[in-house]
Amino acid sequence: MGKYSVYKGYVKGATPPVIPKPEKSPEPMILTVQQGIPVLFEPCESPAVRVVHPTNPRAPSKSFGITMLYVPPQGSVATGSHEPEEVYVILEGQGTMQFAAYRREVKKGEFIYLPPWCVHGIENTGTEMLVVLVATSPTNP
């Protein structure tokens, strides 16, 4: 492991944050996957749940999304690309990700960073549900 970098927060004289700090601290929103919004992304047979997203009144983020993706054995999510950045976190199972130039096996514990317009798709090659936490910024519509 590399050396830790020290985060010092916003230091005096630095560029101010884009979102101004409110006078009163906002309250957190704590929820479960069951409180998310079920969604199917076309063309995809794998269900997903938008947990943090503008469409979920329980956690209406403006510029950040958290979606749980469930890919059953032999299921897949079609290859495509889009403007938002994404990170896939493989929580359970294993599969193969397809990118523009190659395919790669992925498994529990791996983080896959997808820059804007990166061609990607995923297929469950295992025998158990492939569970993927998808973090997106900004959110998909």
Contacts in CASP RR format, 6 or more apart in sequence:
PFRMAT RR
TARGET T0000
AUTHOR 0000-0000-0000
METHOD contacts of the structure
MODEL  1
MGKYSVYKGYVKGATPPVIPKPEKSPEPMILTVQQGIPVLFEPCESPAVR
VVHPTNPRAPSKSFGITMLYVPPQGSVATGSHEPEEVYVILEGQGTMQFA
AYRREVKKGEFIYLPPWCVHGIENTGTEMLVVLVATSPTNP
10 16 0 8 1.000
10 17 0 8 1.000
29 58 0 8 1.000
29 59 0 8 1.000
31 51 0 8 1.000
31 58 0 8 1.000
31 59 0 8 1.000
33 49 0 8 1.000
33 51 0 8 1.000
33 68 0 8 1.000
35 51 0 8 1.000
35 56 0 8 1.000
35 58 0 8 1.000
36 49 0 8 1.000
36 50 0 8 1.000
36 51 0 8 1.000
36 56 0 8 1.000
36 58 0 8 1.000
36 59 0 8 1.000
37 49 0 8 1.000
37 50 0 8 1.000
37 53 0 8 1.000
37 55 0 8 1.000
37 56 0 8 1.000
38 47 0 8 1.000
38 48 0 8 1.000
38 49 0 8 1.000
39 47 0 8 1.000
39 48 0 8 1.000
39 49 0 8 1.000
39 50 0 8 1.000
39 67 0 8 1.000
40 46 0 8 1.000
40 47 0 8 1.000
40 48 0 8 1.000
41 48 0 8 1.000
41 77 0 8 1.000
43 78 0 8 1.000
44 76 0 8 1.000
44 77 0 8 1.000
44 78 0 8 1.000
45 75 0 8 1.000
45 76 0 8 1.000
46 69 0 8 1.000
46 70 0 8 1.000
46 71 0 8 1.000
46 72 0 8 1.000
46 75 0 8 1.000
46 76 0 8 1.000
46 77 0 8 1.000
47 70 0 8 1.000
48 67 0 8 1.000
48 68 0 8 1.000
48 69 0 8 1.000
48 70 0 8 1.000
48 134 0 8 1.000
49 67 0 8 1.000
49 68 0 8 1.000
49 70 0 8 1.000
50 56 0 8 1.000
50 65 0 8 1.000
50 66 0 8 1.000
50 67 0 8 1.000
51 59 0 8 1.000
51 65 0 8 1.000
51 66 0 8 1.000
51 67 0 8 1.000
51 68 0 8 1.000
52 59 0 8 1.000
52 61 0 8 1.000
52 64 0 8 1.000
52 65 0 8 1.000
52 66 0 8 1.000
53 59 0 8 1.000
53 60 0 8 1.000
53 61 0 8 1.000
53 65 0 8 1.000
53 66 0 8 1.000
53 67 0 8 1.000
53 139 0 8 1.000
54 60 0 8 1.000
54 61 0 8 1.000
54 62 0 8 1.000
54 139 0 8 1.000
61 139 0 8 1.000
63 137 0 8 1.000
63 138 0 8 1.000
63 139 0 8 1.000
64 135 0 8 1.000
64 136 0 8 1.000
64 137 0 8 1.000
64 138 0 8 1.000
64 139 0 8 1.000
65 134 0 8 1.000
65 135 0 8 1.000
65 136 0 8 1.000
65 137 0 8 1.000
65 139 0 8 1.000
66 133 0 8 1.000
66 134 0 8 1.000
66 135 0 8 1.000
66 136 0 8 1.000
67 133 0 8 1.000
67 134 0 8 1.000
67 136 0 8 1.000
68 131 0 8 1.000
68 132 0 8 1.000
68 133 0 8 1.000
68 134 0 8 1.000
69 77 0 8 1.000
69 88 0 8 1.000
69 122 0 8 1.000
69 130 0 8 1.000
69 131 0 8 1.000
69 132 0 8 1.000
69 133 0 8 1.000
69 134 0 8 1.000
70 129 0 8 1.000
70 130 0 8 1.000
70 131 0 8 1.000
70 132 0 8 1.000
71 77 0 8 1.000
71 122 0 8 1.000
71 123 0 8 1.000
71 124 0 8 1.000
71 129 0 8 1.000
71 130 0 8 1.000
71 131 0 8 1.000
71 132 0 8 1.000
72 124 0 8 1.000
72 129 0 8 1.000
72 130 0 8 1.000
73 124 0 8 1.000
73 126 0 8 1.000
73 127 0 8 1.000
73 128 0 8 1.000
73 129 0 8 1.000
73 130 0 8 1.000
74 123 0 8 1.000
74 124 0 8 1.000
75 123 0 8 1.000
75 124 0 8 1.000
76 121 0 8 1.000
76 122 0 8 1.000
76 123 0 8 1.000
76 124 0 8 1.000
77 121 0 8 1.000
77 122 0 8 1.000
77 123 0 8 1.000
78 121 0 8 1.000
79 98 0 8 1.000
79 119 0 8 1.000
79 120 0 8 1.000
79 121 0 8 1.000
80 119 0 8 1.000
80 120 0 8 1.000
80 121 0 8 1.000
81 117 0 8 1.000
81 118 0 8 1.000
81 119 0 8 1.000
81 120 0 8 1.000
82 116 0 8 1.000
82 117 0 8 1.000
82 140 0 8 1.000
83 116 0 8 1.000
83 117 0 8 1.000
84 116 0 8 1.000
84 136 0 8 1.000
84 137 0 8 1.000
84 138 0 8 1.000
84 139 0 8 1.000
84 140 0 8 1.000
85 113 0 8 1.000
85 114 0 8 1.000
85 115 0 8 1.000
85 116 0 8 1.000
85 136 0 8 1.000
85 137 0 8 1.000
86 113 0 8 1.000
86 114 0 8 1.000
86 120 0 8 1.000
86 134 0 8 1.000
86 135 0 8 1.000
86 136 0 8 1.000
87 111 0 8 1.000
87 112 0 8 1.000
87 113 0 8 1.000
87 114 0 8 1.000
87 134 0 8 1.000
87 135 0 8 1.000
88 97 0 8 1.000
88 106 0 8 1.000
88 111 0 8 1.000
88 112 0 8 1.000
88 114 0 8 1.000
88 122 0 8 1.000
88 132 0 8 1.000
88 133 0 8 1.000
88 134 0 8 1.000
89 109 0 8 1.000
89 110 0 8 1.000
89 111 0 8 1.000
89 112 0 8 1.000
89 132 0 8 1.000
89 133 0 8 1.000
89 134 0 8 1.000
89 135 0 8 1.000
90 106 0 8 1.000
90 107 0 8 1.000
90 108 0 8 1.000
90 109 0 8 1.000
90 110 0 8 1.000
90 111 0 8 1.000
90 112 0 8 1.000
90 130 0 8 1.000
90 131 0 8 1.000
90 132 0 8 1.000
91 108 0 8 1.000
91 109 0 8 1.000
91 131 0 8 1.000
91 132 0 8 1.000
91 133 0 8 1.000
92 108 0 8 1.000
92 128 0 8 1.000
92 129 0 8 1.000
92 130 0 8 1.000
92 131 0 8 1.000
93 107 0 8 1.000
93 108 0 8 1.000
93 124 0 8 1.000
93 126 0 8 1.000
93 128 0 8 1.000
93 129 0 8 1.000
93 130 0 8 1.000
93 131 0 8 1.000
94 105 0 8 1.000
94 106 0 8 1.000
94 107 0 8 1.000
94 108 0 8 1.000
94 124 0 8 1.000
94 125 0 8 1.000
94 126 0 8 1.000
94 130 0 8 1.000
95 105 0 8 1.000
95 106 0 8 1.000
95 107 0 8 1.000
95 122 0 8 1.000
95 123 0 8 1.000
95 124 0 8 1.000
95 125 0 8 1.000
95 126 0 8 1.000
95 130 0 8 1.000
96 103 0 8 1.000
96 104 0 8 1.000
96 105 0 8 1.000
96 106 0 8 1.000
96 122 0 8 1.000
96 123 0 8 1.000
96 125 0 8 1.000
97 103 0 8 1.000
97 104 0 8 1.000
97 106 0 8 1.000
97 112 0 8 1.000
97 120 0 8 1.000
97 121 0 8 1.000
97 122 0 8 1.000
97 123 0 8 1.000
98 119 0 8 1.000
98 120 0 8 1.000
98 121 0 8 1.000
98 122 0 8 1.000
98 123 0 8 1.000
99 118 0 8 1.000
99 119 0 8 1.000
99 120 0 8 1.000
99 121 0 8 1.000
100 118 0 8 1.000
100 119 0 8 1.000
105 125 0 8 1.000
106 112 0 8 1.000
106 122 0 8 1.000
112 120 0 8 1.000
114 120 0 8 1.000
122 130 0 8 1.000
122 132 0 8 1.000
124 130 0 8 1.000
END
